Amino acid sequence: MKEIENPIAEAPNIQNQIVDQFIAVRKRTEDICQPLQKEDYVVQPIDDVSPPKWHLAHTTWFFETFFLSEILPEYQKFDPDFNYLFNSYYESVGKRVLRTDRGNITRPGVDKIYAYRKYVDEHIVKALREETASQQLLEIIQLGLQHEMQHQELLLTDIKYILGHNPIFPVYDANCEIDRIPVNSNTDFIAVDQGIYEIGFHGSGFSFDNEWNRHKVYLHDFEISSQPVTFGEYIDFVEDGGYKNFKFWHSDGWAWVNQNKIAAPMFMYEQNGTWFRYTLSGYKPINPNDTLMHISFYEASAYAAWKDCRLPTEYEWEAASDLFAWGNCWEWTNSAYLPYPGFKTAAGAIGEYNGKFMINQMVLRGGSKASFTGHSRNSYRNFFHPHLQWQYAGLRLAK
């Protein structure tokens, strides 16, 4: 897949520049799906994984609902049922299919969804070239592009889950390198002095509202690893009985391990003394120097305890982020996903994008190789429930 630059360009008149960027982002989503067979488009093995067809339609619905319907009063929606089928969680927009039932949407078919994308894209390109959009609507286009980038990463993770739970472990793309990211073997700890640090987005360009407002925090002296944990390091934990010793686990994490019979990260399998894992390029022996991926917060915290260390807070991670390389995998932090000082939920449906999820989730930082090029930044706050493994998530130690 060809990578392209972050589409939110800084320019006096972004409306004259955004068309090509819009087309490129939309094309990349379809490029991600190109290796799939039609049967792959509709599978939903678990509640958290959405069918690829749904991603294609939902990202299109976002632009149709929040941009076209606002800028073109005469616009005719492609299909009136799509608002119900492909709304994700926007209560203010209307009723929707439950997330758990997205795999039941066998119709409309894949071909109709691609026709939907083409129809909406043509109207948006025409509108951007011929109409005078308000700054607010241009910001919605920007948000829609960033939203689609997020879904591109979710597409890859969901496709991996779908194919990785197929009994024959089919190959998505033999040349895909997203899963195989070695790290420098010379790992050490970087000392960071106590003091007051500024946290949150600053500078130009796009940012989500959960990165606002920039504010000061006091941090005590701490040390943070120069590298994320590798598969080889984590296998030592597994083989030392880490999943059988309650002392390393939070109570909820220990219950999760036992109730679900968890014995290793997702996609990892031990066969006759050799560890293998499923990757998008196939089922292969593990390279111990590759960056660890597909662990839950519970596993990250337990490993850190086994190493007599801890996870960094998201503030520590951001304050130290200029001192180490990051971006191989999302990195769990020991911070709950909560609003920054002064955070306010935006009015209307767009206000449902982030704020209402600030409960019972943990923050990840850094981005992964599945992230859109240029989409990550050191203030970016990803967030998931602590038991989830299917994202490209690993950890970095602190003490």
C-alpha angles and dihedrals in degrees: 000000000000114000121219134194125272103281098219099095123185108235139137090248110026091173090072092051105037099074096077090042091050091051092048095051092047091049092052091058089056091044089057089056095045096095092053127103116224092254089060092060098070106040120118108178095173137012094257095054117078121202114257089239089059092053090052091051099039095053088051092048089055093060093041094050103040102031116020096042089052102044100036112047090183093052114130114213115238093235126355091215092062094078088063096040101045107030106114109198107327102131093181092060096057145265120333144186110272114257090240090059100052090104089061091067095096088151136082088054129229093263092055091050091054088049088052091053091049092049095050094042092053091052093047094049090049092048093049092050099043109024131068105237121198120242088252092056092046088053088053089054088052091049090047091054092049089046090053091050089055090051091050089062091044089050091056093047093045092047089050091052092048095049094035090059093048107108093236096046096229119210116250096191122348090209097050111123100179093108099045109070114149120200132212109274092221100089120172138156122262117216117225120193124232116257147102116308132185115235130191139047121322135164130040131317134050126329135165121248091246088068091061140126110038107224143165126260131182116230128190121222111291142160127226130192118256091220137038117248116276131222090250092055092047093048087060088059092048094048091047089062096260093153091051100051115082092196092082098049138081111240092252090046093051090050090049092051093051099040093049098033091235112183104159142003117293116283093019120121133176117216122178093333096314125105120225133177138194115244131175087258093053146279108314144160112271119258102218091213094059119107113267114248142174101043129137126235087254091058093044092052093046092051091049090052090049088055090049088245136099141223117271119247115246089252092054091047093052095043091053099036095104089060098062141033116259138174104082092105140348108272122219115230130196092244127109116229102257135148121272119238111289095016113156127187111240119243121262130008094325087065088068091066099091117345100072092057094061094111135083095000135109128225125246124193138197112038129245139244086265090061119101112266109266093007095109127074133170092258094051112121115204117182139192140161111275097246097055119111106167097089124085090263129150136147148251120210127236135183 
